[in-house]
Amino acid sequence: MKTWLVSTEDVDYDLYRAAVIRTFSKEKAEKIAWAAFTRHPWQSIGNVDDINVNELNFGGYGKANSLQNWHAQEINLDDEHIVLADFNAG
């Protein structure tokens, strides 16, 4: 299993910006992020194990201004580094 940093540039009020997800593939990490963090009927899920990412239907969910595209990159766990730092001034 691999560790992925998933992030999005599609950020507005009350939306997630990034997460660290453990799964087997980049595509699955992006699908889990979409299912768990993008505004749509599944937003309140408590456990990503309940999501069958192979059966996700991305059509028709959310509003045009709240759809998010997630991008995953594998995290190298062989050295020390900051994985995620999210500072929101305001």
DSSP file (Angstrom, degrees, kcal/mol; ACC not computed):
  #  RESIDUE AA STRUCTURE BP1 BP2  ACC     N-H-->O    O-->H-N    N-H-->O    O-->H-N    TCO  KAPPA ALPHA  PHI   PSI    X-CA   Y-CA   Z-CA
    1    1 A M              0   0    0      0, 0.0     2,-0.2     0, 0.0    23,-0.2   0.000 360.0 360.0 360.0 146.1    0.0    0.0    0.0
    2    2 A K  E     -A   23   0A   0     21,-2.2    21,-1.8    23,-0.0     2,-0.5  -0.694 360.0-124.6-113.7 165.4    1.2    3.5   -0.8
    3    3 A T  E     -A   22   0A   0     72,-0.4    72,-3.2    -2,-0.2     2,-0.4  -0.946  28.9-168.3-113.2 131.2    0.7    6.9    0.8
    4    4 A W  E     -AB  21  74A   0     17,-2.9    17,-2.8    -2,-0.5     2,-0.7  -0.946  20.8-146.9-125.0 138.3   -0.7    9.8   -1.3
    5    5 A L  E     -AB  20  73A   0     68,-2.8    68,-1.7    -2,-0.4     2,-0.4  -0.926  25.4-168.6 -96.4 115.5   -1.0   13.5   -0.8
    6    6 A V  E     +AB  19  72A   0     13,-2.9    13,-2.2    -2,-0.7     2,-0.3  -0.883  12.8 164.4-107.6 139.0   -4.1   14.6   -2.6
    7    7 A S  E     -AB  18  71A   0     64,-2.1    64,-2.5    -2,-0.4     2,-0.3  -0.945  20.3-152.3-147.6 166.3   -4.9   18.2   -3.2
    8    8 A T        -     0   0    0      9,-1.8    62,-0.1    -2,-0.3    60,-0.0  -0.990  18.6-154.6-142.1 148.8   -7.1   20.5   -5.2
    9    9 A E  S    S+     0   0    0     60,-0.4     2,-1.6    -2,-0.3    61,-0.1   0.503  80.8  92.4 -92.7  -9.4   -6.9   24.0   -6.6
   10   10 A D        +     0   0    0     59,-0.4     2,-0.4     7,-0.1    -1,-0.1  -0.587  59.4 151.8 -87.5  77.0  -10.7   24.2   -6.6
   11   11 A V        +     0   0    0     -2,-1.6     2,-0.2    57,-0.0     6,-0.1  -0.912   9.7 149.1-118.7 136.6  -11.1   25.7   -3.1
   12   12 A D    >   -     0   0    0     -2,-0.4     3,-1.1     4,-0.1    54,-0.0  -0.770  58.3 -43.8-142.3-173.9  -13.9   27.9   -1.8
   13   13 A Y  T 3  S+     0   0    0      1,-0.2    -1,-0.1    -2,-0.2     3,-0.1  -0.310 124.3   9.5 -58.3 141.0  -15.5   28.4    1.6
   14   14 A D  T 3  S+     0   0    0      1,-0.2     2,-0.3    -3,-0.1    -1,-0.2   0.771 101.0 119.6  61.3  31.8  -16.2   25.2    3.5
   15   15 A L    <   -     0   0    0     -3,-1.1    -1,-0.2    23,-0.0     2,-0.1  -0.940  65.7-111.8-123.1 149.3  -14.3   22.9    1.2
   16   16 A Y        -     0   0    0     21,-0.7    -4,-0.1    -2,-0.3     3,-0.1  -0.472  21.7-169.6 -74.8 151.2  -11.3   20.7    1.8
   17   17 A R        -     0   0    0      1,-0.4    -9,-1.8    -2,-0.1     2,-0.3   0.685  62.5  -8.5-111.7 -31.6   -8.0   21.6    0.2
   18   18 A A  E     -A    7   0A   0    -11,-0.2    -1,-0.4    52,-0.1     2,-0.3  -0.988  52.8-178.1-163.5 162.6   -5.8   18.5    0.8
   19   19 A A  E     -A    6   0A   0    -13,-2.2   -13,-2.9    -2,-0.3     2,-0.5  -0.977  27.7-122.4-160.1 159.8   -5.5   15.2    2.6
   20   20 A V  E     -A    5   0A   0     -2,-0.3     2,-0.4   -15,-0.2   -15,-0.2  -0.962  35.4-175.8-109.2 125.9   -3.1   12.3    3.1
   21   21 A I  E     -A    4   0A   0    -17,-2.8   -17,-2.9    -2,-0.5     2,-0.6  -0.970  20.2-146.4-128.8 135.7   -4.6    8.9    2.0
   22   22 A R  E     +A    3   0A   0     -2,-0.4     2,-0.3   -19,-0.2   -19,-0.2  -0.907  46.5 119.9-100.9 118.6   -3.3    5.4    2.2
   23   23 A T  E     -A    2   0A   0    -21,-1.8   -21,-2.2    -2,-0.6    -2,-0.0  -0.936  68.0 -97.2-163.4-179.2   -4.4    3.2   -0.8
   24   24 A F  S    S+     0   0    0     -2,-0.3     2,-0.3   -23,-0.2   -21,-0.1   0.750  93.1  28.6 -85.8 -25.1   -2.9    1.2   -3.6
   25   25 A S     >  -     0   0    0      1,-0.1     4,-2.0   -23,-0.1     5,-0.1  -0.941  67.5-122.2-140.6 158.4   -3.1    3.5   -6.6
   26   26 A K  H  > S+     0   0    0     -2,-0.3     4,-2.2     1,-0.2     5,-0.2   0.913 114.1  52.5 -59.8 -45.9   -3.1    7.2   -7.6
   27   27 A E  H  > S+     0   0    0      1,-0.2     4,-2.2     2,-0.2    -1,-0.2   0.903 109.4  48.3 -60.6 -42.4   -6.5    6.8   -9.2
   28   28 A K  H  > S+     0   0    0      2,-0.2     4,-2.7     1,-0.2    -1,-0.2   0.886 109.1  53.5 -67.8 -37.5   -8.1    5.3   -6.1
   29   29 A A  H  X S+     0   0    0     -4,-2.0     4,-2.2     1,-0.2    -1,-0.2   0.919 110.5  47.3 -61.1 -43.0   -6.6    8.0   -3.9
   30   30 A E  H  X S+     0   0    0     -4,-2.2     4,-2.3     2,-0.2    -2,-0.2   0.887 112.7  48.8 -66.2 -39.0   -8.2   10.7   -6.1
   31   31 A K  H  X S+     0   0    0     -4,-2.2     4,-2.6     2,-0.2    -2,-0.2   0.893 110.4  50.6 -68.2 -39.8  -11.6    8.9   -6.1
   32   32 A I  H  X S+     0   0    0     -4,-2.7     4,-2.6     2,-0.2     5,-0.2   0.925 110.8  49.7 -63.2 -43.2  -11.6    8.5   -2.4
   33   33 A A  H  X>S+     0   0    0     -4,-2.2     4,-2.8     2,-0.2     5,-0.5   0.933 111.9  48.1 -60.0 -45.9  -10.8   12.2   -2.0
   34   34 A W  H  X5S+     0   0    0     -4,-2.3     4,-1.4     1,-0.2    -2,-0.2   0.929 115.4  44.5 -60.8 -45.1  -13.6   13.1   -4.3
   35   35 A A  H  <5S+     0   0    0     -4,-2.6    10,-0.2     1,-0.2    -1,-0.2   0.847 121.9  37.5 -69.4 -33.5  -16.1   10.8   -2.6
   36   36 A A  H  <5S+     0   0    0     -4,-2.6    -2,-0.2    -5,-0.2    -1,-0.2   0.796 128.5  24.0 -89.9 -29.0  -15.1   11.9    0.9
   37   37 A F  H  <5S+     0   0    0     -4,-2.8   -21,-0.7    -5,-0.2     2,-0.3   0.623  93.1  91.0-119.8 -15.0  -14.4   15.6    0.6
   38   38 A T  S  <<S-     0   0    0     -4,-1.4     2,-0.4    -5,-0.5     4,-0.1  -0.641  86.1 -98.5 -87.4 143.3  -16.3   17.1   -2.4
   39   39 A R  S    S+     0   0    0     27,-0.6    24,-0.2    -2,-0.3    -1,-0.1  -0.426  77.7 105.0 -63.1 115.1  -19.8   18.5   -1.8
   40   40 A H  S >  S-     0   0    0     -2,-0.4     3,-2.2    21,-0.1     4,-0.2  -0.934  88.2 -66.4-173.5 179.7  -22.3   16.0   -2.8
   41   41 A P  T 3  S+     0   0    0      0, 0.0     3,-0.4     0, 0.0    -2,-0.1   0.705 127.5  54.7 -59.0 -20.8  -24.7   13.5   -1.1
   42   42 A W  T >  S+     0   0    0      1,-0.2     3,-2.3    -4,-0.1    -3,-0.1   0.393  72.7 108.2 -91.4   5.4  -21.8   11.4    0.3
   43   43 A Q  T <  S+     0   0    0     -3,-2.2    -1,-0.2     1,-0.3    -4,-0.1   0.784  74.5  55.9 -56.4 -29.3  -20.1   14.2    2.1
   44   44 A S  T 3  S+     0   0    0     -3,-0.4    -1,-0.3    -4,-0.2    -2,-0.1   0.251  75.0 137.8 -90.0  14.9  -21.1   13.0    5.5
   45   45 A I    <   -     0   0    0     -3,-2.3     3,-0.1   -10,-0.2    -3,-0.0  -0.293  38.2-162.3 -60.4 144.4  -19.6    9.5    5.2
   46   46 A G  S    S+     0   0    0      1,-0.3     2,-0.4     2,-0.0    -1,-0.1   0.675  72.7  34.4-100.4 -21.1  -17.8    8.4    8.3
   47   47 A N    >   -     0   0    0      1,-0.1     3,-1.9     0, 0.0    -1,-0.3  -0.967  59.1-153.4-142.2 119.3  -15.6    5.6    6.9
   48   48 A V  G >  S+     0   0    0     -2,-0.4     3,-1.8     1,-0.3    -1,-0.1   0.698  93.3  75.5 -67.2 -15.9  -14.0    5.4    3.4
   49   49 A D  G 3  S+     0   0    0      1,-0.3    -1,-0.3     3,-0.1     0, 0.0   0.753  87.2  62.8 -63.5 -21.3  -14.2    1.6    3.6
   50   50 A D  G <  S+     0   0    0     -3,-1.9     2,-0.5     2,-0.1    -1,-0.3   0.548  87.1  89.8 -78.7  -7.0  -17.9    2.0    2.9
   51   51 A I    <   -     0   0    0     -3,-1.8     2,-1.1    -4,-0.2     3,-0.1  -0.805  63.3-156.8 -95.7 123.7  -17.1    3.6   -0.5
   52   52 A N    >   -     0   0    0     -2,-0.5     3,-2.3     1,-0.2     4,-0.1  -0.806  11.9-171.9 -93.9  93.9  -16.8    1.3   -3.5
   53   53 A V  G >  S+     0   0    0     -2,-1.1     3,-0.9     1,-0.3    -1,-0.2   0.699  78.7  66.8 -65.4 -17.7  -14.6    3.6   -5.6
   54   54 A N  G 3  S+     0   0    0      1,-0.2    -1,-0.3    -3,-0.1    -2,-0.0   0.638 104.7  44.5 -75.3 -12.2  -15.0    1.2   -8.6
   55   55 A E  G <  S+     0   0    0     -3,-2.3    -1,-0.2     2,-0.0    -2,-0.2   0.180  80.9 134.0-115.6  16.0  -18.7    2.1   -8.7
   56   56 A L    <   -     0   0    0     -3,-0.9     2,-0.6    -4,-0.1    -3,-0.0  -0.443  41.2-156.2 -69.2 138.3  -18.5    5.8   -8.3
   57   57 A N        -     0   0    0     -2,-0.1     4,-0.1     1,-0.1    -1,-0.0  -0.956   8.5-173.9-114.6 110.3  -20.7    7.9  -10.6
   58   58 A F    >   +     0   0    0     -2,-0.6     3,-0.7     2,-0.1     2,-0.3   0.563  51.7 103.6 -83.2  -7.7  -19.2   11.4  -11.0
   59   59 A G  T 3  S+     0   0    0      1,-0.2     3,-0.1     0, 0.0    -2,-0.1  -0.550  84.7   7.3 -79.5 136.7  -22.1   12.7  -13.1
   60   60 A G  T 3  S+     0   0    0     -2,-0.3     2,-0.3     1,-0.2    -1,-0.2   0.438  91.4 125.0  83.9   0.1  -24.7   14.9  -11.6
   61   61 A Y    <   -     0   0    0     -3,-0.7    -1,-0.2   -21,-0.1   -21,-0.1  -0.707  61.5  -2.7 -96.9 147.8  -23.2   15.5   -8.1
   62   62 A G  S    S-     0   0    0     -2,-0.3     2,-0.3    -3,-0.1   -22,-0.1   0.019  87.9 -70.8  73.0 179.3  -22.6   18.9   -6.6
   63   63 A K    >>  -     0   0    0    -24,-0.2     3,-2.1     1,-0.1     4,-1.0  -0.711  44.0-105.5-106.1 161.4  -23.0   22.3   -8.1
   64   64 A A  T 34 S+     0   0    0      1,-0.3     3,-0.3    -2,-0.3    -1,-0.1   0.847 121.7  48.9 -56.1 -34.5  -20.9   23.8  -10.8
   65   65 A N  T 34 S+     0   0    0      1,-0.2    -1,-0.3     3,-0.0    -3,-0.0   0.447 113.8  45.7 -88.1   2.6  -19.2   26.0   -8.3
   66   66 A S  T <4 S+     0   0    0     -3,-2.1   -27,-0.6   -27,-0.1     2,-0.2   0.416  77.3 114.4-124.5   1.1  -18.4   23.2   -5.8
   67   67 A L     <  -     0   0    0     -4,-1.0     2,-0.4    -3,-0.3    -5,-0.1  -0.545  49.9-159.4 -71.7 137.9  -17.1   20.4   -8.0
   68   68 A Q        -     0   0    0     -2,-0.2     2,-0.6   -34,-0.1   -30,-0.1  -0.951  13.7-147.3-122.5 139.4  -13.4   19.7   -7.1
   69   69 A N        -     0   0    0     -2,-0.4   -60,-0.4     2,-0.0   -59,-0.4  -0.927  21.7-152.4-102.3 124.2  -10.8   17.9   -9.2
   70   70 A W        -     0   0    0     -2,-0.6     2,-0.4   -62,-0.1   -62,-0.2  -0.759   8.2-163.8-102.3 143.2   -8.3   16.1   -7.0
   71   71 A H  E     -B    7   0A   0    -64,-2.5   -64,-2.1    -2,-0.3     2,-0.4  -0.993   7.5-156.9-128.8 127.7   -4.7   15.3   -7.9
   72   72 A A  E     -B    6   0A   0     -2,-0.4     2,-0.4   -66,-0.2   -66,-0.2  -0.809  10.3-177.2-107.7 144.0   -2.6   12.7   -6.0
   73   73 A Q  E     -B    5   0A   0    -68,-1.7   -68,-2.8    -2,-0.4     2,-0.1  -0.997  33.4-110.5-135.5 138.5    1.1   12.4   -5.7
   74   74 A E  E     -B    4   0A   0     -2,-0.4     2,-0.5   -70,-0.2   -70,-0.3  -0.397  27.9-133.6 -68.9 140.2    2.9    9.6   -3.9
   75   75 A I        -     0   0    0    -72,-3.2     2,-0.7    -2,-0.1   -72,-0.4  -0.832  11.2-135.7 -96.0 127.2    4.7   10.5   -0.7
   76   76 A N    >   -     0   0    0     -2,-0.5     3,-0.5     1,-0.1   -72,-0.0  -0.742  18.1-172.7 -81.2 116.4    8.2    9.2   -0.2
   77   77 A L  T 3   +     0   0    0     -2,-0.7    -1,-0.1     1,-0.2     4,-0.0   0.274  63.8  90.6 -94.4  11.5    8.4    7.9    3.3
   78   78 A D  T 3  S+     0   0    0      2,-0.0     2,-0.3     0, 0.0    -1,-0.2   0.616  89.5  35.2 -84.0 -12.3   12.1    7.2    3.2
   79   79 A D  S <  S-     0   0    0     -3,-0.5     2,-0.3     2,-0.0     0, 0.0  -0.907  89.1 -93.4-137.9 166.3   13.1   10.7    4.5
   80   80 A E        +     0   0    0     -2,-0.3     2,-0.3     2,-0.0    -2,-0.0  -0.622  59.9 130.6 -79.1 132.7   12.0   13.3    7.0
   81   81 A H        -     0   0    0     -2,-0.3     2,-0.5    -4,-0.0    -2,-0.0  -0.957  60.9 -89.2-169.9 162.5    9.9   16.1    5.5
   82   82 A I        -     0   0    0     -2,-0.3     3,-0.2     1,-0.2    -2,-0.0  -0.688  32.0-169.4 -79.2 128.2    6.6   18.0    6.1
   83   83 A V        +     0   0    0     -2,-0.5     2,-0.3     1,-0.3    -1,-0.2   0.890  69.3   2.4 -85.3 -44.5    3.8   16.2    4.3
   84   84 A L        +     0   0    0    -66,-0.0     2,-0.4   -64,-0.0    -1,-0.3  -0.971  53.9 171.2-150.8 129.1    1.1   18.8    4.6
   85   85 A A        -     0   0    0     -2,-0.3     2,-0.6    -3,-0.2    -3,-0.0  -0.951  10.9-176.6-136.0 116.3    1.0   22.4    6.1
   86   86 A D        -     0   0    0     -2,-0.4     2,-0.6     2,-0.0   -68,-0.0  -0.908   1.9-178.4-122.4 103.5   -2.2   24.3    5.4
   87   87 A F        -     0   0    0     -2,-0.6     2,-0.7     2,-0.0    -2,-0.0  -0.899   4.7-172.9-107.3 118.9   -2.2   27.9    6.7
   88   88 A N        -     0   0    0     -2,-0.6     2,-0.2     0, 0.0    -2,-0.0  -0.911  11.8-155.4-113.1 105.1   -5.3   29.9    6.2
   89   89 A A              0   0    0     -2,-0.7    -2,-0.0     1,-0.2     0, 0.0  -0.495 360.0 360.0 -76.5 146.6   -4.8   33.5    7.1
   90   90 A G              0   0    0     -2,-0.2    -1,-0.2     0, 0.0     0, 0.0   0.328 360.0 360.0 159.3 360.0   -7.9   35.5    8.1
